[in-house]
Amino acid sequence: MQHLNPCELEIDLFCKGLRVDPDSAGSVKLARRTRAGLGSGLELRLPGSFKDIWVNVPVIESFAKQSPYTLYADNGGFLIKNTELSQTYPVGIESEPEWYSKPTLSGRLMSKVGSMQGTYLGIYIGPVCRYWKHDERENCHFCTTGLNEEQDESWKKTVTDVVETCVAARKESGITFVHFNSGYQEGRDLRLARPFLDAVKQKTGLLVGLQLAPVDDLTQYDGLIDSGVDHFSFCFEFMSDFAFSKFCPGKARTLGQSAFFRAMEYTSSKLGKGRVSGEIIAGVEPIEETMKAIDRITDCGAFPTICVFRPLEGSDMAVYPSPFYEEMREVFKYMIDRLIAKRIPIGIAPNIEVSLVVQPTDALYLADPDINSLLYRAYNKALTSLVKPFFNRRLKRGDRRMEQLAY
Ligand code: SF4
């Protein structure tokens, strides 16, 4: 069988996980990188011909223990072998940043303030998601956020803790993008995010994305856009009413799927094509539903961020099977075909690689090598060159402002 291309390998690793050779385990440190309880694993970089791919590979879940893939330390580097097919792939492992072990001025460990998820900084704000706190839990069944004791403490992080951590991550890890999320906060979500957004924009000039529960009063988004939000994402997770109600009981009772669609469509119309994303999980509902979700997202000019379902240890869905590679490949091929057909720009902002999803730019490896995909890549390249000086100026101004800070 032919070697997989980097995106196919990423998908297969999401579906099958990875074992670590016991003799090499000493050289591998599991990344402390989680996001909204959706994933924890080993952060790998898969080299590719036109771009490398960042992937957070499942290693602790039971399905990963049956994986045909094993990671080995090799000559100062790493490789993974598919023992069933006698195939070998070189990989990189991102070492944990030094700033993780530094305290903020208030004494909070920076790794407790935010964590790297690929090449960007993810920060959870607010108290633990309220779906975990009702007498009768209404959490999303795939999620483990509420099991994480530290998450319950996270609301104590201050605006200054967050700015200091952003500064350290910019200086030492070269981040360009900070992503805030907060689970569900009973309608206070946008208000909670505001001081963090304003401080990070004003003091660091970094790009900022918000992933918050949708609100009914859409004009609230106008204020955030005026404050400089660069990106919104809306997690409606599943397309079918059945899957949405069954696996996201809290979201179904309090918000309804339509609230996510309205907010996604409104913000996308305000920010423009390629600035908003709809986040979904593939591998639980039939893939025809996932493809309908991709249509819904791309119809409004947004782009899909699709997680391959991971039956996390401790979650309500821990015993569900991990998805099939062939089906997931079909989903991501469909995603890139729709993005190409609708000319939605991807990968324009600098240095944003996301390890927990198959990014649209990763899926370019799946596109047919025809004139449409060539033109689409040229279109994205031209847009990137066009906006590069703008981003560079903004980031340089931000760097100068950060130099003035006392930390
Ligand atoms: S909204 Fe759902 S996925 Fe997000 S933190 Fe809450 S329970 Fe988890």
Boltz pocket constraint, residues with backbone or C-beta under 6 A from the ligand:
constraints:
  - pocket:
      binder: B
      contacts: [[A, 36], [A, 37], [A, 129], [A, 130], [A, 131], [A, 132], [A, 138], [A, 139], [A, 140], [A, 143], [A, 144], [A, 145], [A, 182], [A, 183], [A, 184]]
      max_distance: 6.0
